[in-house]
Amino acid sequence: MNGLDGKVALVTGGTGGIGSAICARLAQAGCKVVSTYMDEAQANEWQARMAAAGHDVALIRCDVSSFDDCKAMGDKLNAEFGGVDILINNAGITKDGTFRKMTPEQWNAVLDVNLVSVFNVTRQFIDGMLGKGWGRVINISSINGQKGQFGQTNYSAAKAGMHGFTMSLAQETARKGVTVNSISPGYIGTDMVMAIAEDVRNQIIAQIPVGRLGKPEEIAALVAFLAGEDAAFITGANIAANGGQHMG
Ligand code: CAA
């Protein structure tokens, strides 16, 4: 379907809310899907649930904020699968707090996991994609990298940084059949969003013109489209999926 059959797809943080939907969608489309994880017991349980739903997803342990971990993962996947064709940089965390209260730990953890990781992981697979003359890098950014968000100087900086990376790498790889794009989801109904205090969350939902949170499957569908042949002319783009909460 749409040229995805047999392609190798790596989803960082694939065991999370949006990540799970991306893994399921790409597996359904015929990709060999691999997800990174951090917590082994949780990941094994997740893998069993995915299998029960008919989705075959392989697991690899990797702290994406560590270049050495990513190098080891790259060596392993390049040897075992002959490279990664489709890379989804999806791993992300929040450590919200107003800037006046923000600690260096909160700042560094969010920058390392959400942005430095994009360098660490992509660096392992880009030569393979360029060598094959085909590849897809899809960076899961955020509405809050586009508009900013009270309490998220760290997260918004990282997410805006991801798209800067997207635009630059897209220019470097366009002639070799490798597209690089960002997706900027709005507020999606995942554990990350449900962790926001209920009153604050309700105020946010009230600002979404379609009147609801997004669904992880709505982001996964966009990922599958960008990964496919039909999207070969789209590169360096930042595609919003936010229910109309931010336009422009
Ligand atoms: N704009 C302006 N002022 C605001 C405000 C806003 N949006 N929100 C709160 N304030 C004000 C309050 O009214 C209060 O004012 P007073 O001191 O005058 O009473 C003050 O700011 C509160 O400041 P505090 O430093 O005490 O903040 P807090 O500890 O109560 O809460 C926060 C801070 C935890 C960051 C909270 O504002 C919050 O949870 N905000 C939402 C953050 C958010 O959207 N996170 C997204 C997570 S999901 C995600 O990131 C996925 C994705 O990609 C979309």
Residues whose N, C-alpha, C, O or C-beta is under 5 A from the ligand:
A	BS01	CAA	T94 D96 G97 T98 S141 S142 I143 Q149 F150 G151 P185 G186 Y187 M192 V193 I196 V200
